[in-house]
Amino acid sequence: MPPWTPPWKSFKSVFKGVGRQGSLDGFLRAIRTRIKSVRNTQKITKAMKLVAAAKLRRAQDAVLRTRPYAQALSELLGSLARARAAAEVPPHPLMEVRENRAGSRWCC
């Protein structure tokens, strides 16, 4: 089936059994059924959009609420780094660069 189906071909499944022998009532019933199904699909899609918008708004609010904490943490770490640089404190032993003695099999 091609990616785009012409409208007159997509209705074949709706109008199955409605042909030259079918009555006008069957044709109208098929049209009404199709219209109802499209409207129901539109309602579902609208509800899904509303839910997605609410989730997005909630996530954005959560990000905005954490911004002051992130700024305060950034200022704290910056002040600690400046204080350490100004005091010329020797590095912590765990922060020193060490040579690799294990070779290539260290993860085994």
C-alpha positions as CSV (number, residue, x, y, z in Angstrom):
1,M,0.0,0.0,0.0
2,P,1.4,3.4,-0.9
3,P,2.2,5.8,2.0
4,W,-0.6,8.1,0.9
5,T,-4.0,6.6,0.1
6,P,-6.4,8.5,-2.1
7,P,-9.7,9.3,-0.2
8,W,-11.8,7.2,-2.6
9,K,-9.7,4.1,-1.8
10,S,-9.7,4.6,2.0
11,F,-13.5,4.4,2.1
12,K,-13.6,1.0,0.6
13,S,-13.4,-0.7,3.9
14,V,-16.2,1.5,5.3
15,F,-18.5,0.8,2.3
16,K,-17.8,-2.9,2.1
17,G,-21.0,-4.5,1.1
18,V,-22.5,-1.3,-0.1
19,G,-22.3,-1.2,-3.9
20,R,-24.7,-1.2,-6.8
21,Q,-26.9,-3.7,-5.0
22,G,-26.7,-1.8,-1.7
23,S,-29.4,0.6,-0.8
24,L,-29.0,4.3,-0.1
25,D,-29.7,3.6,3.6
26,G,-26.7,1.4,3.8
27,F,-24.5,4.0,2.2
28,L,-25.8,6.7,4.6
29,R,-25.3,4.5,7.6
30,A,-21.7,3.8,6.5
31,I,-21.1,7.6,6.1
32,R,-22.6,8.3,9.5
33,T,-20.5,5.5,11.1
34,R,-17.4,7.0,9.5
35,I,-18.2,10.5,10.7
36,K,-18.7,9.2,14.2
37,S,-15.5,7.3,14.2
38,V,-13.5,10.4,13.0
39,R,-15.2,12.6,15.6
40,N,-14.3,10.1,18.4
41,T,-10.7,10.0,17.1
42,Q,-10.6,13.8,17.2
43,K,-11.9,13.8,20.8
44,I,-9.3,11.2,21.9
45,T,-6.5,13.2,20.1
46,K,-7.6,16.4,21.8
47,A,-7.6,14.8,25.2
48,M,-4.1,13.4,24.6
49,K,-2.9,16.9,23.7
50,L,-4.3,18.3,26.9
51,V,-2.6,15.6,29.0
52,A,0.7,16.2,27.2
53,A,0.4,20.0,27.7
54,A,-0.3,19.5,31.4
55,K,2.7,17.2,31.8
56,L,5.0,19.6,29.9
57,R,3.8,22.5,32.0
58,R,4.4,20.5,35.2
59,A,7.9,19.6,34.1
60,Q,8.7,23.2,33.2
61,D,7.5,24.3,36.6
62,A,9.7,21.7,38.3
63,V,12.8,23.0,36.3
64,L,12.0,26.6,37.3
65,R,11.6,25.7,40.9
66,T,15.1,24.1,41.0
67,R,16.8,27.0,39.4
68,P,17.5,29.0,42.7
69,Y,19.1,25.9,44.2
70,A,21.3,25.3,41.2
71,Q,22.4,29.0,41.3
72,A,23.2,28.8,45.0
73,L,25.1,25.5,44.5
74,S,27.1,27.1,41.7
75,E,28.0,30.1,43.8
76,L,29.0,27.9,46.7
77,L,31.3,25.7,44.6
78,G,32.8,28.8,43.0
79,S,33.5,30.4,46.3
80,L,35.1,27.1,47.6
81,A,37.3,26.9,44.5
82,R,38.3,30.5,44.8
83,A,39.1,30.1,48.5
84,R,41.2,27.0,47.8
85,A,43.1,28.7,45.1
86,A,43.7,31.8,47.3
87,A,44.9,29.7,50.2
88,E,47.2,27.6,48.1
89,V,46.2,24.4,49.9
90,P,48.0,21.3,48.7
91,P,45.7,18.9,46.8
92,H,44.0,16.1,48.6
93,P,45.8,12.8,48.3
94,L,42.8,11.2,46.5
95,M,42.9,13.9,43.8
96,E,46.5,13.4,42.8
97,V,47.3,11.8,39.4
98,R,48.5,8.3,39.8
99,E,50.1,6.0,37.3
100,N,48.2,3.0,36.0
101,R,49.9,-0.1,37.5
102,A,47.2,-2.6,36.5
103,G,47.8,-2.5,32.8
104,S,45.1,-3.3,30.4
105,R,43.5,-6.0,32.6
106,W,42.4,-3.8,35.4
107,C,38.7,-4.3,34.8
108,C,38.8,-8.1,35.0
